[in-house]
Amino acid sequence: MIYKTISRTLLIALAATTVSCTFEQEDFFEDSASLRVTHTNEKIQQRLVEQSVEGQYGWVIQYFVAGTDEWNGPGFNLFGKFYDSGRVTLASNHQYLRNGNANKYTEANSTYEMLAEEGPVLSFNTWNDVLTVFEDPVDPTSAPSRLINDGEGMNGDHNLVLKALNDEDIIFRGERHSAQTRFVPCDRPWQDYIADTETMKKSITCGNVNSYYVVNEAADTLYFVDLRNGRFNFCERVNDPLSVKSLACVFTPQGFRLERENSFGDNTFQEFTIDAEKSKLLSEDGNTQVIPCWDNYILECSSNWGLDPDAFTAEQKELYAKMEAEVLKANSEFGLDSLAIGIKTETLSDGSQKKCPGLVAYVHGAPRGMGGRPTYTPYVYMYFGKTGFGQMQISAASETNITTDMESLFGTTELKSLCDQFAKTLYGSYAIKPNDYFRPTVAELVPAGGGNTIRLRLKKITD
């Protein structure tokens, strides 16, 4: 018992001394440990209040909860203004607000105080609709009034223990669950910050491209996925990874920030900011890059990408006109709508099905549908290969199988021969240039050795 008492006394003294050494410009070493904590508390409260006076925008509170098996979600942007009276105004538009306010901008008033425990502690000591829901035993992610097994709700904290009082921010950790929370001065009205953050999130995430390369200073490459859902799931490959290191993140008007610092090789990172070209996100020191896997999206997607006829060469335009004529030979009411390249499941002449890359002709049958889906998709094979990041090669296929449509409907025409000729005009090595690196809707294939650029029309982005 004596040993435990001495140990606790030393821990309290050590915590207080650490706070003093790290955060105090004044010399408090002549004071007791408890008085040093009191001085630091006064300094923290002064900082919180000064940033909350009229003409200032208070604080962005990048709030995280401890992940559990029952809940593993994002971080949250809360906003706060603190007053000398002990009153605090918190605001957010997070999805767990109650009373019909989910995802709606909401402000709530409550109280706070600075506690002197084993170090400075910021305590939100009365219920606040914006914050307290994260530690309510009622699980807000499930049916009303459902209690999860341990009664901890989302494992949030209302008591925040000081970790660092820096010039640019204040870092806390949850007293019970240890998730990190960062206070950073807000530089604009709260609803403007929310809108600007949503704009940034939408510009760098979507349902179509939801995986990213992570490249360090040594040009090593790993991946992460699920940024759209506020997670940084760090893995060695996107499909069937052997292991995943998962961290929550919050979005900012400039990019996103992880709850905790992470490392890749010799490089560390925590916050990523969009670069000037809006082609990637850079870590604080610029040595770690996050690059969307737009090239995989273009090369590996199961959809077909339309060839833009406005970019056809004279030879391709002539071939296309001949193909239109051959389609009409099969049936005068047929119509050739477009050509595309991609990966498609086709029924072969022997009745089997196979996923094959190639050139697709979209043909409407009789009567020709207005804006409807093509009735037939005659197909010729060719290969697409990734030769490096943002690079691909289109080459001839060794297979000579003829699709059912090609054989049964167009076997008496020259359509297959013309498709083969058109395919040959596409063979070569290309650099892929998307119109938007995070949300591409058009991609140009620029020939490595010079020549005609192919323009692809990609499918609509899914938010």
N, C-alpha and C positions, 0 to 999 in steps of 0.2 A: 504493500500500500504506500509506504514512504517513497519507494522507487517510482511508482506511477505518478505520485504527487509532484516529485522533483522533475520528472520528465515533462509533465504537462506545463509546469512553471517555466521550464527552459524553452518549450515550444512557443508559449505565449510571448516570452521575451524575445525569442529569435524572430517570430513573425513581426512583432512591433519594430525591432531593430531593422529588419529588412525593409519594411515600409519606410522608415525614417531615412535609411541610406539611399534608397532608390528615388524617393519622391520629394524629399524636403530640401530646399535650399538653405533654410535656417538651420542653425545648430541646436538640436534638441537633445543632445547626448547628456546634458546635465539633468534632464527631466526623467521621470519614471517611464517604464514601458507603457503603462496605460495612458499617461499624459501625451506621449508621442503619438499614440493611436488617435487620441482626441484632437490633437493638432492636425493630423492628416485628414480626419473626418471633416474638420472645419474647412480645410483647403478644398476638399472634394465638393462639399456643398456650395462653397463660394463659386467654383468653376461651373457647377450645374446651374446655379442661379444667374450668373453673369451672362451665360449663353441663352438665357430664357427671357431677358428683359425686353421691353418694347423695342422693335427695330431688329431684333435677332430672331432666328427661326428655331431655336431650341436644339434638340438632339435627334439624330437618327440612332435608334437602338437596334443593332443587329443581334437579334435574340435567337438563341438556339435552345433546344431541349435535348435531353439525353435519349438516344435511340433505344428502343426496346424491341423484342420480338413482335409485339403487337402493333407497333407504330414505328415507321422509319421514313420520315418525310423531310421537308426542306427547312431552312431557317426562315425567319420572319423579320420584315422591316416594321418596327414600331417607331413611334415618334413621341418625344416627351418635352414638356416644359416644367421646370421646377421653381418653386417660390420659397422665400424665406419663411413663410408661415407654416411650411411643412405640407402644403398642398401640391399636387402634381396633376397635370393634364396629360393623358396618354391618348394616342390615336393610331389607327391602322385600318386596313381594309382586308385583313386576313380571312381565310375561309372558315375559321372556327368561332367567329363572333356569333353570339346568340340573339334570340328575340327577333329573328328575321333580318339581322344585319350582316349575315355572312357575305363576304366579298364587297361590302359597301363601306365607304369611308365613315368611320365612327370615332367620336371622341368620348372619353370618360374621365371623370375626376375622382381622385381618391387622395390618400395621404402617403407620405414617406417619412423616413427618419434615418439618420446615420447611427449605427450601433457600433459600440466598441467591444468586440469579442476577442478572438485570437488575432485580430487585425481589423481594419476598417470594413464595415458591412453596410451596403445600401439596402434598406428594407422597404419594400412596398407593403405596408402593414395593414392595409384595409382592402376590401374587395375592389377590383377594378375590372370592368367588363372586357377590356382589351387584353390584359395580362393574365389575370387569375385563372382563366379558362385552361391555361396550359398546365396547371398543377391541380386542378379540380379532380377528385377521384372519379367523377363521371367521365367516361371516355367520350370525347366529342367527335371521334371519327366513326362512331357506330350508332346503333339505335339509341333513342333517348333513354336516359337513366340506366344504361348498361354499365356495370362496374367491371373493370378488368380485374384479373385474378389478384394482383398485388395492391389494388386500390390506389395506384399512383397516377392514374390518368396518363398524361403524355410525359410525365417525369420532368415537368418544368420547375422553376424555382422563383420565389418572390424575394428571397434573401440572396444578395449578390456580394461575394467576397472580392475585395480589391486584389487584382494581380499586378496592374501597372498603371501609373498615372503619368501619361506622356504628354508632350506638348500638343500633339495632334489628335489624341484620342485617350479614352479611359477604358481599360480592359478589366472585366470582372469574370468570375466563374460562379456557377450555381453552388450554393452552400451544401445542398444535399446530393445533387446529381452531377455536378461538376461540368456541365456544358458551359462553353465560353460565350460571353456576351460582350459586345463592343459598343461603346458610346462614341459617336463621332459628330462634331458640330454640323448641323444641317445648314446648307447654303441657299435654300430657296423655300418658298411656302410648301407645306407638307403635301398638299394635293398635287402640286406641280412635281414634287419629287416622285410621288407614286406614278404619275403619268409618264414622266421621263424614264423611270425604271421599267415600266411596262413596255414602252417603246423599245428600249434596249433589249429586253428579254425577247420580244417578238422578232427583233432583227437578227438575233444570233441563235434562235432555237426554232424548230418546227417539227412536225410529225414525220416529214420525209427525211430530213437529215438530223439525226439525233445521236450521232457518234462523232468522236473527235480524236485526232492525233494529238499526243503530247510529246513534244520534241525538246530535248534539253540541249545544253551548250555543246555537248559531245556528239550531237546528232543521233543519240539513241532515241528510239521511238516506242512509246506505249500508247494506250488508248484510254479514253473514258467515255461513259455513256450516261444517259438519263439527265442531262443538264436541264432539259425542258421541265422536269419534275423537281428541280431544285436539289439534285443529288450529283455528286462527283464520284461515280463508280469507276475506280481506277483499276485497269486490268491489262494483261499482256496481249489479249486479243479480244475483238468484239464478240465473235460467235463462240459459244461454249468455253468461256475463260476458265482456267484452272483455279484461279482465286480472284477475289474482288475486294479491294479496300474501299469502303464507302464512307463518304463524308457529306454532311449537309452543307448547303451554300445559300447565300442570299444574293439577289441581283442588285446592282447599283446603276445609276445613270450612265456609267462608263463601262460596265462589264459585270463581273460577279466576284464574290469573295467567299472562301471556304471558312468553316468554323475554326479550323486549326491549321497551323503550318504543316506542309507536307514536303517531301523531298523526292528527287529523281536524280540518281547519280550524285554528283557533287552540288547540285543546284537545289535550293529551297524555294518555295513559293507559297503564297496564300491568297493573293488578290490578282486578278487578271483584268486588263484594260484593253479595249479595242484599239487597234493601231490606226494610223492616219488613212491607210488605204482600205480599211474595213475588211481586210482579208484574213485576219487572225487576231487572237488575243495574246497579250504579253504580260508576263509576271512583273513584279515590282522592279527587278533589275534587268528585265528584258532577255534573260538567258533561258527562260522556259517559254515555249510557244504552245498555244492551243489552236489547232487548225481543223476546221470542220472537214469531215470525210465526204466532201462533195464529189470527189472522183470515184469513190466506191458507189455512191448513189447513182451516178451516171453509168458506170460500167456494169454494176451487178443488179440493178433494179429489174424486177420481173415485167415492168411495163415496156412498151416500145416507144422510142423517141421519134417524133415526126421529123422528116427532112424538110427544111424550109425551101420551097421551090424558088423563092426570090434569090437564093444563093447558088442555084444551079448554074453550071457552065453551059455553053452553047451545045456541047455534045450531050450533056445530061438532059437538057430541054428537048432536044431532038429525039432521044431515046424515050423520054416520057410521053411525047406525042404519039410515037409509034405504039407504045404500050396501051395508050388509051384506045387506039384503033383496033388493037388485037382483042381487047376486052369487049368491044362492040361486036366483033366477029362472033364471039361466043354467044352473045345475046344482045340484040339491038337496044334492049332496055337496061342493060347493065351500065355501070358508071365507075370509072377509076377515080377514087377520091384523093388518095395521097400515097406516098411511100414513107416507110419508116425503117429504122434499124432497132434491134433489140433481141431479147430472149423470150421465146414463145413456146408454149406447149402445142405441138402439132400432131395430128393423126397421120401416120405414114401410110403408104400404099398397102402394107400388110396388116393394117388395122391397129398396130401398136402405137403407143404415145411416147413422145420424147421431147425433152426441153432442149431446144437448139437455138443458137444465135444465128441471125441472118437478116436478110432484106425482105420486108413484108410489103405486099401490095394490098391496100385496102379497097375492096370492090363492093359496091352496093348492088344487090340483085334486083330482079324485077318484081313489082314496080320499085323504082329507086326511092329509097326512104329519104325524107327531108330532115336532115339533122339527126337521123337515127344511127344506130350502130351498123357497121359494115356487115354485109351478109357473108362475104367470103374473104379469106386472107391467104391468097397464094404466096408461096414462100420459097426462097432460095437460100442455101446455107452459106455462111461465112463466119470467121472466127474473130472475136474481140479479145485482146490480151492486154493486161496491165504491164507496162514496161518500166514503171517508176511512178513516183508521186505525180499525179496530174498528167500522166502520159499513157498513151494507149496505141495499139497496133490493130489494124483491120487487115485480115488476110484471107486467102481462099481456103475453103474447106475441102477436105479430101473426100467427104461423103457426097454421093450423087443421088440420094433418095429423093423422090418427088412426093410432095404432099398430096393428100387426097383431093383438095380443091384444084391443085394444079393439074393433076392427071384427069380427073373426071369431068371438069368443066372447061379446062383450057388446053387439054391435050392436043387438040387439032389446030391450035394457034401457035404463034411464035412468042407467046408471052414469057415462057420460061427462058428462052434464049435471050430475049431482051432484058429480062431481070438479071441474067448472068452477066450480060454486057454492062449493065448499069452498076452491078456490084464491083466489077473490075475498076470502075472509075473511082471507087472509094478506098481501094487497097492502099495501105501506106502507114507510116508512123506519124502520130499527131501529139501535139501538146493541147491539153483541154483547158479552155478558158471560159469559166462560167460568167454570166452577167452579174451574179451575186454569189459570193463565196459561201454564205451561210444559208441562203434561201434561193438557190438557182432555179430559174424558169427557162433560161436559154443557155446553151453551151456552144461555143465555137470550137471546132477541131481544126487546129492550125497545123498544116503539114510541116514536119521537121525539116524537110529538104526544100521547102518552097513549093508553091503550087496553089491550088484552089482550096479555100477554107470551106469546111462543111458546117452548116448551122443546124443545130438540133433544137426542136421545141420540146421542152420537158413538161411533165404533167403538173397540174395545179398544186401549189404548196398547201399542205394541211396544217392548220394552226393547232 
